Amino acid sequence: MPKRPEMQNTTVLYAVRDGYAEITLNRPEALNAFTGDMHAGLRDALERALAEDARAILITGAGRGFCAGQDLTERTLPEPGEKSDLRVFLRERYNPLIKRMRELPLPIVVAVNGVAAGAGMGVALAGDLVLAARSAKFIQAFIKIGLVPDAGSSYWLPRLVGPVRARVLAMTGEPLAAEDAAAWGLIWKCLDDEKLMPEARALAARLAASPTAAQGLTKQLLNASLDNSLTAQLDLERDTQFMAGHTTDYIEGIKAFREKRPPKFEGK
Ligand code: T3D
């Protein structure tokens, strides 16, 4: 029997540019809301970047939205007398995705090109350097449909913007403009719409030319500091610097400094 061609997952696009992987959420007709396919596509794209030695990742959305969270047409509502079990989708999809983004030893730039709502906002906040177009907005949409913050939002919000602002966002579901998100420290920068992608790509290319192993270790250190005491963090810095000191990029960095030339990092 002739082999059936494999179905291609078009909900996530993958391209290699200037040493980094550009990953585009691609369901523009639904503001890139997450379906099972899109979860699988994003998971595969992150692993592919690592396997193919990309040295940074850029995540953005196709069309006018970044990501509208869970696709609300995908769930079957329970019949009277039955109960939904939403735990399964968090356990199998959102939680592993957010953890992987934080643990991946590569810098992740997120270019929020439009609305980031619900779990889409959580995914944006799981990036390392988050830029947003001036027209973008961030919405904790959960409460509007009787749900609670997920995809890491309840972890990041109090830490990034403080408990008072976290409560306002999560309990009203009111949109936060990109400019305010930057002023509140939720994201790094807000840019004019036409400047978003050029700047995000230049940043990803710059990170891709940086000492990749040290970037991965830096990410680990900063992740750990959110829950560590000063003593534990100082110990971790000591042990992590030990590892950074074994990279060829460290040798190159020191040599380049002494020879008064720009370093040429190999990412090792
Ligand atoms: O089940 C589980 O796994 C539990 C976990 C849940 C995690 C979550 O993310 S819960 C939160 C889910 N997301 C939302 O509640 C947001 C729903 N969307 C909106 O509130 C609005 O669309 C936005 C505020 C994001 C944007 O509004 P606007 O006016 O700019 O656009 P629109 O016209 O509402 O949307 C454009 C199209 O995208 C529209 O389709 P149509 O009418 O043109 O065919 C709309 O239905 C579609 N769309 C937007 N969001 C979703 C969506 N389709 C499916 N799911 C969506 N989340």
Residues whose N, C-alpha, C, O or C-beta is under 5 A from the ligand:
A	BS01	T3D	E29 A30 L31 A33 A68 G69 Q70 D71 L72 T73 L86 F89 V115 A117 G118 A119 G120 A141 F142
